[in-house]
């Protein structure tokens, strides 16, 4: 029987260090707050400076990554961008599925 994404994640949690678990908790809290607020920024819309830039505000950014060897762009890839201690941090969320 195929595992769900949640079951796969749960199976990996035992391999994380305490520091990694704390970082994961912060990332999940940031993502949950973001989804609750429904603040999603898509490519070519609002820029980070145009959004509320206070601590804890964040957005999902879709990035295209240049592949110079083949002269093309790969992606888009989703990143969670959150301000922490006055700086933006990025967490990779995965490749954006077409649809």
Backbone as ProteinMPNN parsed JSONL, in Angstrom:
{"seq_chain_A": "XXXXXXXXXXXXXXXXXXXXXXXXXXXXXXXXXXXXXXXXXXXXXXXXXXXXXXXXXXXXXXXXXXXXXXXXXXXXXXXXXXXXXXXXXXXXXXXXXXX", "coords_chain_A": {"N_chain_A": [[0.839, -1.18, 0.0], [0.556, 2.176, -0.843], [2.257, 4.913, 0.656], [0.994, 7.854, 2.239], [1.821, 11.36, 1.728], [2.052, 12.523, 4.292], [2.449, 10.262, 5.944], [4.931, 9.435, 4.984], [6.543, 11.607, 5.752], [6.256, 11.463, 8.545], [7.572, 9.053, 9.014], [10.204, 9.792, 8.598], [10.776, 11.576, 10.627], [11.971, 10.62, 12.989], [14.648, 10.559, 12.413], [15.66, 13.057, 12.625], [17.61, 15.688, 14.142], [17.511, 17.389, 17.342], [17.786, 20.147, 16.923], [17.072, 20.305, 14.209], [14.403, 19.515, 14.382], [13.332, 21.623, 15.879], [13.722, 23.7, 14.038], [12.088, 22.77, 11.982], [9.611, 22.899, 13.295], [9.331, 25.696, 13.554], [9.21, 26.409, 10.856], [6.847, 25.072, 10.071], [4.993, 26.397, 11.725], [5.22, 28.996, 10.67], [4.339, 28.529, 8.042], [1.72, 27.617, 8.507], [0.552, 29.906, 9.672], [0.752, 31.603, 7.508], [-0.883, 30.329, 5.587], [-3.315, 30.435, 6.919], [-3.778, 33.153, 6.866], [-3.998, 33.461, 4.221], [-2.125, 34.632, 2.494], [-0.686, 34.729, -0.265], [1.799, 35.07, -2.592], [2.196, 35.288, -5.965], [4.192, 34.614, -8.848], [5.297, 37.498, -10.568], [3.49, 39.284, -9.403], [2.666, 40.968, -6.493], [5.528, 42.35, -4.903], [8.0, 41.576, -2.365], [8.653, 43.98, -0.935], [6.39, 45.451, -1.254], [4.578, 44.333, 0.369], [3.286, 43.759, 3.709], [5.849, 44.287, 5.9], [6.511, 43.482, 8.441], [7.728, 41.671, 11.346], [7.292, 38.166, 11.159], [5.442, 38.173, 9.086], [4.813, 36.713, 5.955], [5.287, 35.085, 2.784], [4.571, 33.046, -0.082], [6.845, 32.381, -2.515], [7.301, 31.988, -5.957], [9.86, 30.678, -7.78], [11.97, 30.769, -10.64], [14.677, 28.935, -11.66], [17.792, 29.548, -13.092], [19.346, 27.541, -15.563], [22.295, 27.44, -16.614], [23.923, 25.803, -18.127], [22.278, 24.604, -20.009], [20.989, 26.739, -21.023], [18.371, 27.588, -20.136], [15.369, 27.906, -18.112], [14.535, 26.391, -15.019], [11.805, 25.055, -13.173], [8.582, 26.193, -12.048], [9.671, 26.743, -8.629], [8.572, 26.515, -5.291], [8.962, 28.675, -2.53], [8.944, 29.379, 0.906], [8.895, 32.503, 2.266], [9.91, 34.386, 4.939], [10.091, 36.97, 7.365], [12.553, 37.122, 9.784], [14.079, 38.224, 12.659], [14.646, 40.677, 11.417], [15.527, 39.969, 8.873], [14.911, 38.407, 5.713], [14.127, 34.996, 5.396], [14.439, 31.939, 3.603], [12.627, 29.014, 2.817], [12.646, 26.017, 1.176], [9.886, 24.691, -0.48], [9.074, 22.981, -2.45], [8.623, 21.704, -5.834], [6.463, 23.474, -7.984], [3.372, 22.255, -8.902], [2.004, 21.746, -12.126], [-1.001, 23.295, -13.191]], "CA_chain_A": [[0.0, 0.0, 0.0], [1.34, 3.409, -0.971], [2.212, 5.838, 1.794], [0.606, 9.234, 1.968], [2.936, 12.26, 2.039], [2.176, 12.681, 5.744], [3.066, 9.05, 6.483], [6.351, 9.466, 4.609], [7.192, 12.595, 6.62], [6.284, 10.918, 9.904], [8.595, 8.003, 9.05], [11.52, 10.431, 8.604], [10.963, 12.465, 11.777], [12.871, 10.012, 13.966], [16.033, 10.716, 11.983], [16.049, 14.459, 12.786], [18.213, 16.131, 15.401], [16.667, 18.323, 18.083], [17.859, 21.432, 16.224], [16.274, 20.192, 12.985], [12.994, 19.475, 14.788], [12.955, 22.999, 16.232], [13.648, 24.45, 12.788], [10.881, 22.287, 11.31], [8.467, 23.468, 14.013], [9.22, 27.105, 13.171], [8.768, 26.445, 9.463], [5.435, 24.686, 10.038], [4.231, 27.501, 12.315], [5.212, 30.079, 9.679], [3.502, 28.13, 6.919], [0.332, 27.585, 8.98], [0.093, 31.294, 9.8], [0.634, 32.128, 6.161], [-2.067, 29.758, 4.95], [-4.486, 30.97, 7.604], [-3.974, 34.527, 6.404], [-4.17, 33.383, 2.765], [-1.23, 35.611, 1.882], [0.154, 34.023, -1.229], [2.287, 35.924, -3.669], [2.566, 34.499, -7.133], [5.18, 35.248, -9.726], [4.888, 38.694, -11.314], [2.451, 40.082, -8.745], [3.261, 41.809, -5.462], [6.905, 42.093, -4.502], [8.117, 41.587, -0.906], [8.646, 45.328, -0.377], [5.038, 45.986, -1.348], [3.762, 43.653, 1.372], [3.566, 44.114, 5.092], [7.201, 43.792, 6.129], [6.782, 43.328, 9.872], [8.164, 40.331, 11.732], [6.298, 37.119, 11.121], [4.683, 38.156, 7.835], [5.536, 35.964, 4.955], [4.606, 34.81, 1.536], [5.142, 31.978, -0.882], [7.421, 32.927, -3.73], [7.599, 31.013, -7.002], [11.115, 31.06, -8.427], [12.526, 30.042, -11.767], [16.119, 28.836, -11.443], [18.494, 29.432, -14.378], [20.244, 26.426, -15.849], [23.19, 28.06, -17.6], [24.493, 24.785, -19.005], [21.337, 24.328, -21.092], [20.405, 28.025, -21.415], [16.926, 27.567, -19.914], [14.946, 28.069, -16.726], [13.866, 25.253, -14.401], [10.849, 25.437, -12.144], [8.852, 27.031, -10.876], [9.834, 26.139, -7.319], [7.936, 27.322, -4.246], [9.749, 28.955, -1.33], [8.303, 30.158, 1.958], [9.758, 33.641, 2.643], [9.444, 34.955, 6.201], [11.047, 37.856, 8.049], [12.956, 36.732, 11.139], [15.189, 39.055, 13.146], [14.933, 41.734, 10.455], [16.007, 39.444, 7.593], [14.078, 37.39, 5.079], [14.671, 33.651, 5.289], [13.74, 31.127, 2.607], [12.538, 27.568, 3.01], [12.186, 25.364, -0.046], [8.659, 23.916, -0.26], [8.942, 21.958, -3.494], [8.312, 22.139, -7.2], [5.066, 23.828, -8.182], [2.735, 21.346, -9.84], [1.22, 22.444, -13.146], [-2.425, 23.124, -12.98]], "C_chain_A": [[0.885, 1.244, 0.0], [1.157, 4.294, 0.251], [1.708, 7.196, 1.336], [1.82, 10.122, 2.236], [3.133, 12.432, 3.544], [2.829, 11.458, 6.38], [4.556, 8.989, 6.162], [7.123, 10.432, 5.502], [7.324, 12.055, 8.038], [7.359, 9.853, 10.049], [10.003, 8.585, 9.139], [11.796, 11.23, 9.875], [11.939, 11.91, 12.809], [14.344, 10.172, 13.624], [16.553, 12.139, 12.197], [16.692, 14.719, 14.138], [17.238, 17.085, 16.094], [16.65, 19.687, 17.395], [17.005, 21.41, 14.952], [14.78, 20.162, 13.3], [12.512, 20.867, 15.173], [12.811, 23.868, 14.983], [12.391, 24.056, 12.009], [9.631, 22.858, 11.971], [8.257, 24.923, 13.617], [8.702, 27.238, 11.746], [7.284, 26.099, 9.356], [4.549, 25.773, 10.629], [4.114, 28.663, 11.338], [4.264, 29.758, 8.529], [2.026, 28.108, 7.319], [-0.233, 28.995, 9.105], [-0.126, 31.916, 8.431], [-0.631, 31.616, 5.481], [-3.351, 30.257, 5.603], [-4.801, 32.37, 7.126], [-4.224, 34.582, 4.895], [-3.362, 34.452, 2.027], [-0.276, 34.878, 0.961], [0.521, 34.989, -2.35], [2.716, 35.02, -4.807], [3.541, 35.298, -7.983], [4.541, 36.412, -10.477], [3.689, 39.414, -10.707], [3.13, 40.961, -7.717], [4.69, 41.383, -5.162], [6.988, 42.173, -2.976], [8.033, 42.979, -0.298], [7.257, 45.948, -0.396], [4.116, 45.376, -0.294], [4.063, 44.193, 2.752], [4.899, 43.483, 5.451], [7.508, 43.655, 7.612], [7.179, 41.886, 10.177], [7.007, 39.35, 11.65], [5.451, 37.1, 9.867], [5.503, 37.399, 6.805], [4.701, 35.764, 3.72], [5.272, 33.618, 0.875], [5.595, 32.599, -2.196], [7.684, 31.788, -4.708], [8.83, 31.504, -7.751], [11.406, 30.16, -9.617], [14.036, 30.076, -11.6], [16.826, 28.664, -12.791], [19.393, 28.199, -14.431], [21.145, 26.907, -16.979], [23.773, 27.048, -18.575], [23.596, 24.511, -20.206], [20.585, 25.576, -21.547], [18.875, 28.021, -21.315], [16.639, 27.787, -18.436], [14.26, 26.791, -16.246], [12.9, 25.762, -13.345], [9.446, 25.482, -12.697], [8.954, 26.194, -9.595], [9.245, 27.085, -6.277], [8.86, 27.443, -3.043], [8.883, 29.744, -0.357], [9.292, 31.233, 2.385], [9.138, 34.307, 3.854], [10.524, 35.859, 6.766], [11.279, 37.338, 9.459], [14.161, 37.576, 11.512], [15.62, 40.092, 12.107], [15.422, 41.278, 9.099], [14.984, 38.469, 7.037], [14.83, 36.065, 5.076], [13.834, 32.895, 4.273], [13.764, 29.676, 3.022], [11.953, 26.983, 1.738], [10.967, 24.51, 0.28], [8.445, 22.842, -1.308], [8.625, 22.566, -4.846], [6.818, 22.403, -7.298], [4.486, 22.907, -9.235], [1.933, 22.133, -10.872], [-0.273, 22.266, -12.881], [-3.146, 24.337, -12.947]], "O_chain_A": [[1.847, 1.336, 0.763], [0.063, 4.411, 0.804], [1.957, 7.63, 0.211], [2.758, 9.687, 2.903], [4.269, 12.479, 4.016], [3.675, 11.6, 7.263], [5.351, 8.538, 6.986], [8.224, 10.12, 5.956], [8.38, 12.176, 8.659], [7.993, 9.757, 11.099], [10.901, 7.95, 9.693], [12.954, 11.53, 10.166], [12.663, 12.678, 13.442], [15.202, 9.939, 14.476], [17.735, 12.409, 11.983], [16.373, 14.074, 15.136], [16.259, 17.528, 15.494], [15.595, 20.314, 17.298], [16.301, 22.376, 14.654], [13.98, 20.728, 12.555], [11.395, 21.25, 14.826], [11.888, 24.677, 14.886], [11.712, 24.913, 11.445], [8.694, 23.259, 11.281], [7.125, 25.34, 13.371], [7.853, 28.084, 11.465], [6.545, 26.762, 8.628], [3.471, 26.048, 10.101], [3.042, 29.25, 11.189], [3.485, 30.607, 8.096], [1.172, 28.538, 6.543], [-1.364, 29.253, 8.692], [-1.079, 32.667, 8.225], [-1.365, 32.391, 4.867], [-4.354, 30.477, 4.924], [-5.969, 32.735, 6.995], [-4.612, 35.62, 4.36], [-3.837, 35.081, 1.081], [0.808, 34.462, 1.368], [-0.337, 35.628, -2.96], [3.51, 34.097, -4.619], [3.677, 36.512, -7.832], [3.408, 36.326, -10.953], [2.948, 40.087, -11.424], [4.096, 41.647, -8.051], [5.011, 40.195, -5.169], [6.12, 42.785, -2.352], [7.409, 43.154, 0.749], [6.98, 46.872, 0.367], [3.0, 45.852, -0.092], [4.984, 44.989, 2.935], [5.065, 42.27, 5.322], [8.676, 43.709, 7.998], [6.983, 40.993, 9.353], [5.879, 39.669, 12.028], [4.79, 36.096, 9.6], [6.733, 37.452, 6.801], [3.559, 36.217, 3.629], [6.387, 33.233, 1.226], [4.82, 33.255, -2.892], [8.226, 30.75, -4.331], [8.84, 32.61, -8.291], [11.127, 28.961, -9.601], [14.612, 31.149, -11.417], [16.505, 27.749, -13.548], [20.097, 27.871, -13.476], [20.799, 26.794, -18.155], [24.084, 27.388, -19.717], [24.087, 24.22, -21.296], [19.659, 25.491, -22.354], [18.174, 28.392, -22.257], [17.554, 27.847, -17.615], [13.49, 26.182, -16.988], [13.15, 26.78, -12.701], [9.162, 24.861, -13.721], [8.402, 25.098, -9.499], [9.401, 28.303, -6.37], [9.459, 26.465, -2.594], [8.175, 30.669, -0.755], [10.401, 30.92, 2.819], [7.987, 34.742, 3.814], [11.715, 35.564, 6.666], [10.338, 37.14, 10.228], [15.144, 37.637, 10.773], [16.811, 40.353, 11.937], [15.708, 42.114, 8.241], [14.28, 37.791, 7.786], [16.026, 36.021, 4.787], [12.649, 33.183, 4.102], [14.772, 29.166, 3.512], [10.891, 27.404, 1.279], [11.004, 23.699, 1.205], [7.705, 21.887, -1.073], [8.392, 23.767, -4.979], [6.007, 21.648, -6.761], [5.031, 22.786, -10.332], [1.25, 23.094, -10.517], [-0.725, 21.222, -12.41], [-4.365, 24.326, -12.775]]}, "name": "protein", "num_of_chains": 1, "seq": "XXXXXXXXXXXXXXXXXXXXXXXXXXXXXXXXXXXXXXXXXXXXXXXXXXXXXXXXXXXXXXXXXXXXXXXXXXXXXXXXXXXXXXXXXXXXXXXXXXX"}
